[in-house]
Amino acid sequence: MAVTGFILVAFVIGHMLGNLHVFEGAERLNTYAVFLRTVGGPVLSREQALWIARIVLLASVVLHIVAAYQLTRRDLAGRPVPYARHRVVQATYASRTMRWGGVIILLFVIYHILDLTTGTVHPDFQPGNVYANVVSGFQVWYVSAFYIAAMVALGFHLYHGTWSMFHTLGINNAKYNRFFRWLSIIVAIVVAAGNISIPLAVLAGVVK
């Protein structure tokens, strides 16, 4: 869970930074998209590095889901008889919603790929024109609303997931708990806010 989580956290940070090129205009974002397909050349052929990254990400997602399922089963098996009266003493909202947040994020990722990668559910999809696809996609208010809701869920998931990742990997200790707690908060807020800024900018006409 922690190792695959580390890979996925690194990806969402890099993906968010790449997405922000949309504020630099169509040429900059589309050039970045071409770079992702040609990186590694001439050693690697076109899109080879991209497909390697996709395979690693897909494997990480699958293993992350399997680990989540296994941990959930162990958690439930640890208390076969439920509490007579359930009271939340220490768990945060983020930790209590990790499972549902994960489901929302998974559904969003599937839709996001069908929308902006394959264009399957995007009526105005233009192959190769990432900027136009982003703008035309987010001009539909309910698409933007779904994206924003998914980013809020991602923010909560990132916060607890990053914090737990440091614990599981043994990177933090009592002396640096405060630092890693704030690092987890910053990662969650920056990624969620950075991604949310894009549909808001499109809806506001700042990006068009």
N, C-alpha and C positions, 0 to 999 in steps of 0.2 A: 504493500500500500504506500509506504513512504517513498520508496525508490521510484515507482511509477508516478507518484504525486510530484516528485521533484522534476521529472521530465516534463510533466504537463504544466507545472507552474512556470518553468522556463519558457515553454512554448507560448503560453497565453501572454506573458510579458513581451516576448519578441513579436508576437502577432499584433498586439496592441500598438507597439511602437511602429510597426509597418503600416498599420491602418491609419495612423495619424498623418501619413504622407498625403492623405486626401485634402488636408488643409493647404497644401502647397500647389494644388491644381492638378488637372487631368494628366498633363505630361509627366509630372513627377511620380504620381501614383502608378501610372501605366508603365513607366520605365522601371519602377521597383518591381512590378509584377513580372516583367520580362527578365529582370535580374534573377528572380527566384527560379525561373525556368532554365536559365543558362549558367547558373553558378556551378563552379567545378570544372568548367571547360578550360582547355580542350581535353583534359584527362577524362572527364565524364561527358557523356553525350547529353543532348538537350533533355531536360526534365529528369535526368537520372538521379541527381542529388535530391530533387524534389520528391521523387517517388521513394527514395530511401528514407527521407524524413517522414513521409506519409506512412510507410510501413512501420517505422519505429513508433510513431504516434498511435497508430491503430493497435499495435501490440500492447502499448502502454495503457490505452483505454480499456481494452479487453481484460488485461490482467488487473487493472484497478477495479473494474466492476466485479470480477471474480473474487478479489480480496475483500471487497466491501460485503459481498454476499456471505463469504465465509465468516467474516468478523461478526456480521449480524446474527448468523446462526449460533455462533459461540456465545454471543451476548444473551440471546434468548434462552439458550440451553443452560446458562449459568443461573437463571432464576425461572424455573418452569412454573412456579406458582407466583402469580402477580402480587404486587403490594396490595394490602387491604385499603390503604390510603396513599395515593401517590403525591409526593411533594417534591418540587424542584428545589434543591438546596444549593448546588454549586454550578450545575451545567448552564452554559450560555445559550442564548437563542440560536446562535450559529451552530453549536454542537448538536442541539436538539433537532435541527432541520437538515442535517447533513444528507440523510438518505433521500428525502424528498427533493432537496436541492440538487442532488446528483441526478435524479430522474429528469427534472426540468432541464438541466444543462444538457443531458444526453439527447432529449427530444429537440432542444434548440440546435445542437450541433448537426443533427440529421437534417433539419429544415434549412439551416444556414448553408450546408453543402449543396442541397438541392436548389437553393435560391441563387447563391453567388458563385458557385463553382461549376455546377453542371447546367444551371439555368432551367432545370426541369419545371420549377414552380414560378419562374420569373417570366411574365408575359412579354417584357421589353428587353430580354437578355441580348447583349451584343458580345459575341465571343471576342476576347482580346481587349475589350474596352472596359476595364475594371471600374474606372471612375464613373462612367455612364451607368453601369449596372448598380453601383452603390447608391448614386443619386436617385435614379428612377425607382429603386427598391425602397429606399427610406422615405420617398415622397408619399408612399401609401401609409397612412397614419397607423393602421393596426399592425403592419409589419414592424414599424418603429416601436410601437408599444410593446409588442412581443419581445423584440430585441432588448429594450430597456429593462423589462421585467426579468429576462434571462440574465442580464448583466448584474442586476441586484442580487439574484440568487447566486451568481458566480462570485460576487464580492463576499457574501457570507461564507460560501464554500471555501474560498481562498483563505479567508481569515483563520478559520478553525483548522483547515487542512494544512496550511503553512506552519502554524503553531504546533500542531501535532507532529508534523514531519520532522521538525527540529528535535522534538522529544524522542521520537522513535529512533532516529539516526544517532542519538546521543551527542549531537553537536552542542546543545546548550547545557547549562548547569544552573544551579540556584543563583550564582553570582551574576549571570547574564540573562536571567529570566525576563527582566524588565525590557532589556534591549530587544530580545527576540519577540516579545509580545508586541512592541511598537513596530518592529519590522513587519510582522504579520499584518498589522492594521494598515500600515502604509502600502504594502503590496496590494492588499484587497481594495483599498480606496483608489489608488492610482490606476489600477487595471480597470476597475468598474467605471470610474469617472472618465477615463480616457476613451473607452469604448462608447459610453453613453453620449459623450460630447458629439459624436459623429451624426447619429440620427437627429439629435436636437439641432445641430447646425444645418442639416438638410431641411428639416421642417421649418426652421426660422429663415431660410433663404440665404444663409451665410455661405453655404456650399451649394452650388447649383450648376 
